[in-house]
Every structure is written in structure tokens, then in C-alpha cells.
């Protein structure tokens, strides 16, 4: 088995460096999902972690529990989908550099 040449090692180092930078960018990325009625806002990081949830006082009224649960679930899903899409878009150039088929 042949050892990688210096050029290949340099390319691998460059890709690793780009991947580390991309990981930092995704960690710093924050996207917002807002419910259709504007009563709930969810912020998600590029790492798919919930950063914050903001619920209007109006939604905390008695008798709105089920509605609030549904709205939170929908809004979290929307924020996660946006974060996944944005992350994929940002990762695409790096994946092309790695020569993955179909990229």
C-alpha cells in the first residue's frame, strides 16, 4: 500500500482545517422559527440545539395548553428544518472539496 504523498497530505490538512472552521461557523449560526400566529419564537443553532424559546403572555392563559403544545412543536420543527437547510448549504462547498459522489 502506497503512502500518501506530500501534496495529498497537504490537501487533507487543508480539508481538516476547513472542516474545523465550518464546525465553528455552524456552532455560531442561529436561525429563528416563528409560529404562524407570531405567538411563539424558537431559535436553533447550526448544531441543531435549541437556543431559546419565546412565548407570548397571551398563550399562557388558562385553557390554551394543548394549543400551545401544538404551536411549540410546529415552531421547533420549522426552526430545525431551517437550521438543517442552512447547515447543508454551508457544508456543500466542503463536501465538494472532499469529492463525495453526487455533490
C-alpha positions as CSV (number, residue, x, y, z in Angstrom):
1,X,0.0,0.0,0.0
2,X,1.5,3.3,-1.1
3,X,1.8,6.1,1.4
4,X,0.1,9.4,0.6
5,X,2.5,12.0,-1.0
6,X,3.1,15.4,0.5
7,X,0.6,17.1,-1.8
8,X,-2.2,14.7,-0.7
9,X,-1.2,15.2,3.0
10,X,-1.3,19.0,2.4
11,X,-4.8,18.6,0.8
12,X,-6.0,16.5,3.8
13,X,-4.7,19.1,6.2
14,X,-6.5,21.9,4.3
15,X,-9.8,19.9,4.3
16,X,-9.4,19.3,8.1
17,X,-8.8,23.0,8.6
18,X,-11.9,23.9,6.5
19,X,-14.0,21.3,8.4
20,X,-13.0,22.8,11.8
21,X,-13.8,26.3,10.6
22,X,-17.2,25.1,9.2
23,X,-17.9,23.4,12.6
24,X,-17.3,26.8,14.3
25,X,-19.5,28.6,11.9
26,X,-22.3,26.1,12.4
27,X,-21.9,26.5,16.2
28,X,-22.3,30.2,15.8
29,X,-25.2,30.0,13.4
30,X,-28.6,30.8,14.8
31,X,-31.8,30.6,12.9
32,X,-35.3,31.6,14.0
33,X,-38.6,29.8,13.6
34,X,-41.8,31.8,14.2
35,X,-45.3,30.3,14.6
36,X,-47.9,31.3,12.1
37,X,-49.7,33.4,14.6
38,X,-46.4,35.0,15.8
39,X,-47.0,33.9,19.4
40,X,-44.0,31.6,19.7
41,X,-40.5,32.1,18.5
42,X,-37.8,29.4,18.6
43,X,-34.1,30.0,18.0
44,X,-31.9,27.0,17.0
45,X,-28.2,26.7,16.5
46,X,-26.5,25.2,13.4
47,X,-25.7,22.3,15.7
48,X,-29.5,21.7,16.0
49,X,-29.6,22.7,19.6
50,X,-32.5,24.9,20.9
51,X,-31.0,28.3,21.9
52,X,-34.2,29.9,23.1
53,X,-38.0,29.7,23.1
54,X,-40.1,32.9,23.5
55,X,-43.8,32.5,24.2
56,X,-46.2,35.5,24.3
57,X,-48.1,36.1,27.6
58,X,-51.3,35.6,25.6
59,X,-50.5,31.9,25.0
60,X,-50.1,31.3,28.8
61,X,-53.7,31.9,29.5
62,X,-55.7,29.0,31.1
63,X,-57.2,26.7,28.6
64,X,-54.5,27.2,25.9
65,X,-52.2,24.3,27.0
66,X,-53.0,22.0,24.1
67,X,-52.8,24.8,21.5
68,X,-49.5,26.0,23.0
69,X,-48.0,22.5,22.9
70,X,-49.0,22.1,19.2
71,X,-47.6,25.5,18.3
72,X,-44.3,24.9,20.1
73,X,-43.9,21.5,18.4
74,X,-44.6,23.1,14.9
75,X,-42.3,26.0,15.6
76,X,-39.4,23.9,16.8
77,X,-39.8,21.7,13.7
78,X,-39.8,24.8,11.5
79,X,-36.7,26.2,13.2
80,X,-34.8,22.8,13.0
81,X,-35.7,22.4,9.3
82,X,-34.3,25.9,8.6
83,X,-31.2,25.2,10.5
84,X,-30.7,21.9,8.7
85,X,-31.2,23.6,5.3
86,X,-28.8,26.4,6.1
87,X,-26.2,24.0,7.5
88,X,-26.4,21.8,4.4
89,X,-26.0,24.9,2.2
90,X,-22.9,26.0,4.1
91,X,-21.4,22.5,4.1
92,X,-21.9,21.9,0.4
93,X,-18.6,23.6,-0.7
94,X,-16.6,21.5,1.8
95,X,-18.3,18.3,0.7
96,X,-17.4,19.1,-2.9
97,X,-13.8,19.5,-1.9
98,X,-13.9,16.1,-0.4
99,X,-15.2,14.7,-3.7
100,X,-18.3,12.9,-2.4
101,X,-20.3,11.5,-5.2
102,X,-23.4,13.5,-6.2
103,X,-22.2,16.7,-4.6
